C-alpha cells in the first residue's frame, strides 16, 4: 500500500512538473491541433477553430496566434459573424472585415471582428 501511494505521488509530481511550463506559456498551436482544432494560416498568423467551433454557422470563434513556432504568442480572438446576421454591430478594435464565402470555403459570407490583447 505504501508503495502504491509513493508511485501515485511520484506520477502526480511528474505530471505537475511537465504541465507547469506549458501552463505558464499558455496554449500553443500544436496543443490545439493535438486536441482536434483546425488551424490554418492567414497572412502568416495561425488561426485555430477549436473542436465544436463549427457547430453553429451563425458565429465562429477563432483563436489567433503571432506565429506557428513554439513561441507563437496568443494574440486574441477573431469572431466571424454570418453576413446575413450582421447589422452594424460595433467591433472594438477595427472595422469588421467582409469575407466572401467562396474565398473562405465556409459556404456563407462572414464579417470578421478582432478582439486582440492590447
KOLZA-954802 format. One line per field, with one value per residue: residue number from 1; x, y, z of N, C-alpha, C in turn; residue in three letters; chain. Coordinates in nm, 3 decimals, decimal comma, padded with zeros to 5 digits. Layout:
// residues N
domi (NUM / ...) $
n_u (X / ...) $
n_v (Y / ...) $
n_w (Z / ...) $
ca_u (X / ...) $
ca_v (Y / ...) $
ca_w (Z / ...) $
c_u (X / ...) $
c_v (Y / ...) $
c_w (Z / ...) $
tormi (ALA / ...) $
sefi (A / ...) $
This chain:
// residues 118
domi (1 / 2 / 3 / 4 / 5 / 6 / 7 / 8 / 9 / 10 / 11 / 12 / 13 / 14 / 15 / 16 / 17 / 18 / 19 / 20 / 21 / 22 / 23 / 24 / 25 / 26 / 27 / 28 / 29 / 30 / 31 / 32 / 33 / 34 / 35 / 36 / 37 / 38 / 39 / 40 / 41 / 42 / 43 / 44 / 45 / 46 / 47 / 48 / 49 / 50 / 51 / 52 / 53 / 54 / 55 / 56 / 57 / 58 / 59 / 60 / 61 / 62 / 63 / 64 / 65 / 66 / 67 / 68 / 69 / 70 / 71 / 72 / 73 / 74 / 75 / 76 / 77 / 78 / 79 / 80 / 81 / 82 / 83 / 84 / 85 / 86 / 87 / 88 / 89 / 90 / 91 / 92 / 93 / 94 / 95 / 96 / 97 / 98 / 99 / 100 / 101 / 102 / 103 / 104 / 105 / 106 / 107 / 108 / 109 / 110 / 111 / 112 / 113 / 114 / 115 / 116 / 117 / 118) $
n_u (00,082 / 00,193 / 00,384 / 00,226 / 00,103 / 00,330 / 00,420 / 00,201 / 00,214 / 00,460 / 00,411 / 00,208 / 00,356 / 00,544 / 00,375 / 00,274 / 00,510 / 00,573 / 00,354 / 00,367 / 00,552 / 00,425 / 00,172 / 00,237 / 00,317 / 00,089 / -00,168 / -00,073 / -00,034 / 00,030 / -00,064 / -00,337 / -00,395 / -00,337 / -00,546 / -00,753 / -00,823 / -00,879 / -00,641 / -00,519 / -00,321 / -00,332 / -00,218 / 00,033 / -00,022 / -00,129 / -00,459 / -00,700 / -00,966 / -01,147 / -01,236 / -01,575 / -01,627 / -01,746 / -02,010 / -02,227 / -02,338 / -02,386 / -02,212 / -01,859 / -01,604 / -01,259 / -00,920 / -00,629 / -00,286 / 00,052 / 00,275 / 00,345 / 00,542 / 00,696 / 00,708 / 00,503 / 00,300 / -00,019 / -00,251 / -00,516 / -00,872 / -01,079 / -01,388 / -01,617 / -01,898 / -02,195 / -02,283 / -02,552 / -02,659 / -02,531 / -02,563 / -02,448 / -02,320 / -02,095 / -01,738 / -01,473 / -01,199 / -01,142 / -01,271 / -01,525 / -01,427 / -01,517 / -01,573 / -01,591 / -01,787 / -01,703 / -01,431 / -01,348 / -01,437 / -01,633 / -01,896 / -02,074 / -02,111 / -01,915 / -01,850 / -01,557 / -01,442 / -01,199 / -01,055 / -00,814 / -00,551 / -00,422) $
n_v (-00,119 / 00,125 / 00,150 / 00,182 / 00,429 / 00,588 / 00,559 / 00,672 / 00,935 / 01,014 / 00,997 / 01,193 / 01,419 / 01,430 / 01,473 / 01,722 / 01,875 / 01,854 / 01,978 / 02,233 / 02,435 / 02,458 / 02,551 / 02,800 / 02,937 / 02,938 / 02,828 / 02,651 / 02,644 / 02,387 / 02,229 / 02,281 / 02,170 / 01,900 / 01,848 / 01,844 / 02,075 / 02,283 / 02,437 / 02,710 / 02,913 / 03,269 / 03,531 / 03,463 / 03,424 / 03,187 / 03,071 / 02,929 / 02,702 / 02,572 / 02,235 / 02,173 / 02,433 / 02,488 / 02,420 / 02,585 / 02,793 / 03,056 / 03,217 / 03,207 / 03,130 / 03,211 / 03,139 / 03,333 / 03,344 / 03,472 / 03,356 / 03,030 / 02,890 / 02,737 / 02,940 / 03,107 / 03,368 / 03,407 / 03,607 / 03,691 / 03,683 / 03,615 / 03,685 / 03,543 / 03,652 / 03,560 / 03,703 / 03,766 / 03,804 / 04,016 / 04,341 / 04,593 / 04,583 / 04,696 / 04,676 / 04,640 / 04,699 / 04,734 / 04,798 / 04,580 / 04,311 / 04,212 / 03,887 / 03,694 / 03,406 / 03,225 / 03,259 / 03,177 / 02,919 / 02,848 / 02,838 / 03,045 / 03,403 / 03,610 / 03,837 / 03,954 / 04,014 / 04,145 / 04,074 / 04,154 / 04,128 / 04,412) $
n_w (00,000 / 00,083 / -00,114 / -00,345 / -00,291 / -00,288 / -00,555 / -00,690 / -00,594 / -00,699 / -00,975 / -00,998 / -00,925 / -01,137 / -01,356 / -01,286 / -01,296 / -01,566 / -01,684 / -01,585 / -01,713 / -01,965 / -01,899 / -01,802 / -02,030 / -02,177 / -02,405 / -02,701 / -03,062 / -03,152 / -02,935 / -02,954 / -03,206 / -03,157 / -02,989 / -03,162 / -03,298 / -03,585 / -03,769 / -03,959 / -04,179 / -04,194 / -04,356 / -04,250 / -03,983 / -03,754 / -03,738 / -03,538 / -03,513 / -03,261 / -03,151 / -03,213 / -03,272 / -03,511 / -03,491 / -03,503 / -03,762 / -03,740 / -03,588 / -03,556 / -03,344 / -03,333 / -03,256 / -03,252 / -03,339 / -03,307 / -03,449 / -03,591 / -03,464 / -03,170 / -02,981 / -03,048 / -02,977 / -02,825 / -02,974 / -02,960 / -03,007 / -03,291 / -03,419 / -03,627 / -03,791 / -03,942 / -04,252 / -04,318 / -04,071 / -03,967 / -03,852 / -03,842 / -03,596 / -03,344 / -03,359 / -03,149 / -03,209 / -03,478 / -03,810 / -03,906 / -04,114 / -04,434 / -04,547 / -04,821 / -04,894 / -05,094 / -05,092 / -04,841 / -04,805 / -04,632 / -04,697 / -04,667 / -04,654 / -04,437 / -04,163 / -04,009 / -03,685 / -03,477 / -03,159 / -02,993 / -02,750 / -02,587) $
ca_u (00,000 / 00,283 / 00,448 / 00,125 / 00,090 / 00,455 / 00,419 / 00,099 / 00,265 / 00,566 / 00,346 / 00,142 / 00,461 / 00,600 / 00,273 / 00,273 / 00,631 / 00,564 / 00,249 / 00,399 / 00,600 / 00,326 / 00,066 / 00,289 / 00,322 / -00,044 / -00,194 / 00,002 / -00,098 / 00,049 / -00,156 / -00,472 / -00,408 / -00,344 / -00,679 / -00,853 / -00,854 / -00,841 / -00,562 / -00,481 / -00,253 / -00,386 / -00,109 / 00,140 / -00,066 / -00,219 / -00,594 / -00,746 / -01,105 / -01,144 / -01,340 / -01,709 / -01,639 / -01,827 / -02,142 / -02,324 / -02,285 / -02,419 / -02,087 / -01,749 / -01,492 / -01,128 / -00,805 / -00,526 / -00,151 / 00,150 / 00,343 / 00,317 / 00,650 / 00,667 / 00,693 / 00,398 / 00,215 / -00,162 / -00,284 / -00,653 / -00,975 / -01,148 / -01,523 / -01,681 / -02,044 / -02,252 / -02,316 / -02,696 / -02,693 / -02,459 / -02,650 / -02,373 / -02,270 / -01,961 / -01,621 / -01,395 / -01,063 / -01,130 / -01,394 / -01,539 / -01,376 / -01,606 / -01,509 / -01,685 / -01,792 / -01,625 / -01,288 / -01,319 / -01,477 / -01,728 / -02,030 / -02,154 / -02,031 / -01,898 / -01,774 / -01,460 / -01,416 / -01,084 / -01,050 / -00,676 / -00,499 / -00,351) $
ca_v (00,000 / 00,240 / 00,162 / 00,236 / 00,571 / 00,650 / 00,564 / 00,769 / 01,069 / 01,043 / 01,022 / 01,323 / 01,521 / 01,439 / 01,536 / 01,863 / 01,939 / 01,859 / 02,073 / 02,366 / 02,531 / 02,478 / 02,635 / 02,936 / 02,998 / 02,940 / 02,727 / 02,667 / 02,593 / 02,241 / 02,171 / 02,289 / 02,073 / 01,767 / 01,837 / 01,835 / 02,205 / 02,304 / 02,559 / 02,749 / 03,043 / 03,388 / 03,629 / 03,415 / 03,405 / 03,072 / 03,090 / 02,795 / 02,679 / 02,462 / 02,135 / 02,222 / 02,573 / 02,500 / 02,360 / 02,684 / 02,875 / 03,196 / 03,282 / 03,111 / 03,187 / 03,167 / 03,182 / 03,382 / 03,343 / 03,553 / 03,267 / 02,889 / 02,823 / 02,705 / 03,062 / 03,191 / 03,426 / 03,419 / 03,748 / 03,716 / 03,609 / 03,673 / 03,631 / 03,552 / 03,662 / 03,540 / 03,834 / 03,794 / 03,838 / 04,138 / 04,458 / 04,710 / 04,570 / 04,754 / 04,592 / 04,731 / 04,732 / 04,765 / 04,787 / 04,439 / 04,277 / 04,123 / 03,766 / 03,623 / 03,261 / 03,148 / 03,272 / 03,110 / 02,779 / 02,824 / 02,821 / 03,165 / 03,523 / 03,643 / 03,955 / 03,919 / 04,116 / 04,105 / 04,110 / 04,124 / 04,189 / 04,535) $
ca_w (00,000 / 00,087 / -00,245 / -00,437 / -00,261 / -00,331 / -00,702 / -00,729 / -00,563 / -00,795 / -01,104 / -00,988 / -00,926 / -01,272 / -01,440 / -01,248 / -01,348 / -01,713 / -01,723 / -01,533 / -01,812 / -02,072 / -01,846 / -01,787 / -02,162 / -02,236 / -02,507 / -02,825 / -03,183 / -03,151 / -02,838 / -03,009 / -03,314 / -03,096 / -02,929 / -03,268 / -03,359 / -03,724 / -03,776 / -04,094 / -04,176 / -04,260 / -04,356 / -04,163 / -03,845 / -03,738 / -03,689 / -03,498 / -03,474 / -03,165 / -03,176 / -03,181 / -03,311 / -03,633 / -03,470 / -03,547 / -03,871 / -03,712 / -03,549 / -03,542 / -03,270 / -03,381 / -03,177 / -03,344 / -03,282 / -03,378 / -03,543 / -03,564 / -03,391 / -03,030 / -02,903 / -03,106 / -02,874 / -02,848 / -02,997 / -02,918 / -03,081 / -03,407 / -03,424 / -03,758 / -03,781 / -04,075 / -04,311 / -04,313 / -03,932 / -03,931 / -03,863 / -03,799 / -03,461 / -03,333 / -03,340 / -03,064 / -03,250 / -03,620 / -03,887 / -03,945 / -04,246 / -04,508 / -04,601 / -04,908 / -04,872 / -05,191 / -05,058 / -04,713 / -04,806 / -04,523 / -04,751 / -04,647 / -04,633 / -04,295 / -04,121 / -03,905 / -03,585 / -03,395 / -03,018 / -02,956 / -02,628 / -02,624) $
c_u (00,087 / 00,349 / 00,351 / 00,108 / 00,213 / 00,460 / 00,319 / 00,147 / 00,373 / 00,508 / 00,279 / 00,243 / 00,518 / 00,501 / 00,267 / 00,393 / 00,625 / 00,462 / 00,282 / 00,446 / 00,499 / 00,215 / 00,111 / 00,291 / 00,183 / -00,055 / -00,113 / -00,077 / -00,087 / -00,047 / -00,298 / -00,494 / -00,416 / -00,480 / -00,790 / -00,892 / -00,809 / -00,769 / -00,518 / -00,416 / -00,332 / -00,280 / -00,001 / 00,101 / -00,162 / -00,352 / -00,648 / -00,892 / -01,104 / -01,252 / -01,476 / -01,732 / -01,722 / -01,967 / -02,254 / -02,262 / -02,311 / -02,294 / -01,982 / -01,636 / -01,359 / -01,020 / -00,693 / -00,392 / -00,057 / 00,222 / 00,314 / 00,427 / 00,614 / 00,644 / 00,585 / 00,300 / 00,069 / -00,194 / -00,423 / -00,750 / -01,025 / -01,285 / -01,577 / -01,832 / -02,100 / -02,310 / -02,466 / -02,743 / -02,626 / -02,549 / -02,577 / -02,322 / -02,127 / -01,854 / -01,520 / -01,260 / -01,047 / -01,266 / -01,407 / -01,501 / -01,471 / -01,526 / -01,609 / -01,675 / -01,710 / -01,476 / -01,252 / -01,349 / -01,578 / -01,872 / -02,122 / -02,058 / -02,027 / -01,833 / -01,683 / -01,436 / -01,305 / -01,097 / -00,912 / -00,640 / -00,419 / -00,220) $
c_v (00,126 / 00,261 / 00,222 / 00,386 / 00,647 / 00,664 / 00,668 / 00,912 / 01,110 / 01,075 / 01,159 / 01,437 / 01,540 / 01,505 / 01,685 / 01,938 / 01,954 / 01,964 / 02,215 / 02,463 / 02,559 / 02,570 / 02,780 / 03,008 / 03,015 / 02,833 / 02,757 / 02,610 / 02,441 / 02,172 / 02,171 / 02,186 / 01,931 / 01,742 / 01,835 / 01,967 / 02,205 / 02,438 / 02,584 / 02,886 / 03,150 / 03,496 / 03,592 / 03,393 / 03,287 / 03,116 / 02,951 / 02,797 / 02,556 / 02,360 / 02,187 / 02,365 / 02,595 / 02,440 / 02,457 / 02,766 / 03,024 / 03,275 / 03,174 / 03,179 / 03,126 / 03,222 / 03,218 / 03,392 / 03,425 / 03,472 / 03,124 / 02,823 / 02,807 / 02,830 / 03,154 / 03,240 / 03,430 / 03,567 / 03,783 / 03,636 / 03,689 / 03,607 / 03,652 / 03,551 / 03,653 / 03,672 / 03,866 / 03,828 / 03,968 / 04,258 / 04,582 / 04,703 / 04,626 / 04,646 / 04,680 / 04,776 / 04,768 / 04,760 / 04,640 / 04,416 / 04,179 / 04,009 / 03,692 / 03,472 / 03,181 / 03,156 / 03,194 / 02,961 / 02,745 / 02,813 / 02,940 / 03,283 / 03,554 / 03,780 / 03,910 / 04,038 / 04,065 / 04,157 / 04,070 / 04,193 / 04,312 / 04,549) $
c_w (00,000 / -00,049 / -00,347 / -00,415 / -00,309 / -00,483 / -00,751 / -00,705 / -00,663 / -00,932 / -01,104 / -00,993 / -01,067 / -01,368 / -01,412 / -01,302 / -01,499 / -01,757 / -01,683 / -01,639 / -01,923 / -02,023 / -01,834 / -01,922 / -02,222 / -02,344 / -02,633 / -02,943 / -03,186 / -03,055 / -02,891 / -03,118 / -03,260 / -03,032 / -03,033 / -03,331 / -03,505 / -03,730 / -03,920 / -04,088 / -04,250 / -04,245 / -04,255 / -04,018 / -03,837 / -03,676 / -03,659 / -03,457 / -03,385 / -03,199 / -03,129 / -03,225 / -03,436 / -03,616 / -03,508 / -03,658 / -03,846 / -03,672 / -03,524 / -03,465 / -03,318 / -03,288 / -03,273 / -03,271 / -03,369 / -03,485 / -03,502 / -03,482 / -03,243 / -02,946 / -02,954 / -03,002 / -02,919 / -02,860 / -02,945 / -03,002 / -03,200 / -03,408 / -03,564 / -03,737 / -03,922 / -04,127 / -04,303 / -04,172 / -03,887 / -03,956 / -03,809 / -03,656 / -03,453 / -03,311 / -03,267 / -03,120 / -03,397 / -03,686 / -03,927 / -04,091 / -04,314 / -04,568 / -04,689 / -04,890 / -04,969 / -05,163 / -04,932 / -04,716 / -04,697 / -04,571 / -04,732 / -04,633 / -04,483 / -04,282 / -04,007 / -03,814 / -03,493 / -03,252 / -02,966 / -02,825 / -02,668 / -02,553) $
tormi (UNK / UNK / UNK / UNK / UNK / UNK / UNK / UNK / UNK / UNK / UNK / UNK / UNK / UNK / UNK / UNK / UNK / UNK / UNK / UNK / UNK / UNK / UNK / UNK / UNK / UNK / UNK / UNK / UNK / UNK / UNK / UNK / UNK / UNK / UNK / UNK / UNK / UNK / UNK / UNK / UNK / UNK / UNK / UNK / UNK / UNK / UNK / UNK / UNK / UNK / UNK / UNK / UNK / UNK / UNK / UNK / UNK / UNK / UNK / UNK / UNK / UNK / UNK / UNK / UNK / UNK / UNK / UNK / UNK / UNK / UNK / UNK / UNK / UNK / UNK / UNK / UNK / UNK / UNK / UNK / UNK / UNK / UNK / UNK / UNK / UNK / UNK / UNK / UNK / UNK / UNK / UNK / UNK / UNK / UNK / UNK / UNK / UNK / UNK / UNK / UNK / UNK / UNK / UNK / UNK / UNK / UNK / UNK / UNK / UNK / UNK / UNK / UNK / UNK / UNK / UNK / UNK / UNK) $
sefi (A / A / A / A / A / A / A / A / A / A / A / A / A / A / A / A / A / A / A / A / A / A / A / A / A / A / A / A / A / A / A / A / A / A / A / A / A / A / A / A / A / A / A / A / A / A / A / A / A / A / A / A / A / A / A / A / A / A / A / A / A / A / A / A / A / A / A / A / A / A / A / A / A / A / A / A / A / A / A / A / A / A / A / A / A / A / A / A / A / A / A / A / A / A / A / A / A / A / A / A / A / A / A / A / A / A / A / A / A / A / A / A / A / A / A / A / A / A) $
